[in-house]
Amino acid sequence: MDPTLSPSERKKAVRNAGIALFAIILPWILLGLTFMVLFVLSSAHHIFGL
């Protein structure tokens, strides 16, 4: 972090970094949730004999 940045510039840089991080992590979260749902559904199918 550059100490010469003004508070508003620093805030903007932090927000941009947060957005970039979110954009990188979000697809993996969605992928994990998708696999979890599929796993639960397949388990329920075997457990309850649906």
Long-range contacts (C-beta under 8 A, 24 or more apart in sequence): none
